[in-house]
């Protein structure tokens, strides 16, 4: 296979909402270039891109898939990405390493909610972007409506390069404003005929062409001067201006497509060759130490691993971009993150499941290798003379959390190893053992992401699992003060146990006045690891309890606070004052006062109007305006409180707060309600009191469990 230099390599990522036609377009691009001689279809599970079994079962992309095509002496690396929010990690890593984003707009739906989510990441990484209006051959296609929405959302950077002469089932002609010709496709698609622009379209085409010339000229002073001198620009000058505009994020060229019928993709590929920037023209990557790493073929070798794929029968595949220098078979590279050396024993260009062996790859190219021992996503491999790690990809935190267990308890350790492997492959999946809840928590981006993870566990790893609800990390506190005295006495031959403790509990808050009833000899303030404080006052006078037993009393209080009296949850924000007690000259010891302190605290706590607190999440819900009323109703049903509403283009951004206990059910309801178009972001806001009726039910359920375990 030919090795291309850095000037003739173009890296593009195909992004767009579900059903926008990314996989079909990728298939068509490979077919146009002659890489494949027959186009597969998503419906028949025969595309190069969607080759995983789970993608065939679901009928849509789950993984980002690397492909390549060769078009007129250029190599175009293509990454086809999933369209659903659940698999956003696959999209983000692909956007990060590609040099141009091809954002597909479904001509039937225009700018969808999913489009906006994807654009946030394209905009964050400032990637040159082509807008590809696809499915112009469908009944409800509307190019004008799609352009209206695109300009409202993306702004004046939307630059029409082409427009369709006709849309709908009769779509077969595109007016190209750069070349000023009409492309007319044969029935069923394929290679178009170049024709003059019809007289009926001359006026419109000329006006749009002039707009295109002005757009190309305004991005460069030299081109602007030439435009003023000549009144126009030639085709090469326009290409130059468009490239500069794309790199400044001031030009988003618009192309017309029917990927399914192979109309328009060849022209867009020619534009990618001639105009879209290569890696060497893009801004330098930056290391964690702030060092610039330009795409320099003469520099020391540097690879950035942007994706890891674990295939049970093949091993671990590491996908990388050559940021500088070149990589060749047999090279030894240093991973500074793990401080290990890695040998490149195999080198491939991937086309779906096909691995094409190659001896070397130049700066700017994308490839993959097998069985690196200690290298994972976000790691940098450096050749001799290169140091530092490239700034990592920032992946989103999980939106859905479940507790996971192996059906066979003997497989718990093995399940942990498998989940760690899955996290390596997909960093948007998080796994943790929660000491407070005594559960292994699996975090995913949504229900579909969770379903695919379960499918992988059961089908690829042969691991049967169960999911349970994640317990809610409630907190307990009190609403008034109370006192209690507890005597611990135990005699069983020989030395006995004796300790008596009298204490007062109060709700603690910042700036509360000092204790008045009893003299405070000393105070200890403890910042609790789970949040809040314990203020412990020693008010003992006259030596009724020896000072050496005070730490044991506090230890007993702390143990009970770690498993609260009401529901077994952590206790926070309490002031405890030990003011009296009794000792025995022989039987008093640390354990006696620890137990007495614990039980006195428990009794006083239950008399002080205990209050259960629950975590509250702050939400941002982005939905089409037509669904706003239904979404607000759903939030209120889930004990949500609406904070504000804002209009964002044709959508509504609703800010609200809802209890964490309602969040999973809410996510499911919103996804069903909006047919997956709602985008929900959440973060912890505060702890707030649980309603009295719900507190009673939770407390009673806890008491029943305690009684059952006691028997």
ABEGO torsion letter per residue (X at the ends): XBBBBAAABBBBBBBEBBGAGAAAAAAAAAAAAGABABBBBAAAGABAABABAAAAAAGBBABBBBBBBBBGGBBBBBBBBBABAAAAAAAAAAAAABABBBBBBBAAAEBBAAAAAAAAAAAAAGBBBBBBBBGAABAABBAAAAAAAAAAAAEAABBBABBBABBEAABABBBBAAAGBBBBBBBGEEBBBBBBBBAAAAAAAAAAAAAAAAAAAAABAAAAAAAAAAGBBBAAAAAAAAAAAAAAGABBBBBBBBAAAGBGAAAAAAAAAAABBBAAABBBBBBAAGBBBBBBAABBBBBBBABBBBBAAAEBBBBBBBABEBBBBGBBBBBAAAGBBBBBABBBBBBEABBBBBABBBBGBBBBBBGBAABBBGBBBBBBGBBEBBBBBBBBBBABBBBBBBABAAAAAAAAAAAAAAAAABAABBBBBBAAAGBBBBBBAEAAAAAAAAAAAAAAAGBBBBBBBBBBBBBBBBABBBBBBBBBBBBBEEBBBBBBBBBBBBBBBBGBBBBAABBBABBBBBBBAAEEBBBBBBABBGGABBAAAAAAAAAAAAAAAABBAAAGBBBBGBBBBBABEBBBAAABBAAAAAAAAAAAAAAAAAAAGBBBBBBBBBBBBBBBAAAAAAAAAAAAAAGBBBABBBBBEABBBBBBBBBAAAAAAAAAAAAAAAGGABBBBBBBABBBBBBAAAAAAAAAAAAAAAAAAAX
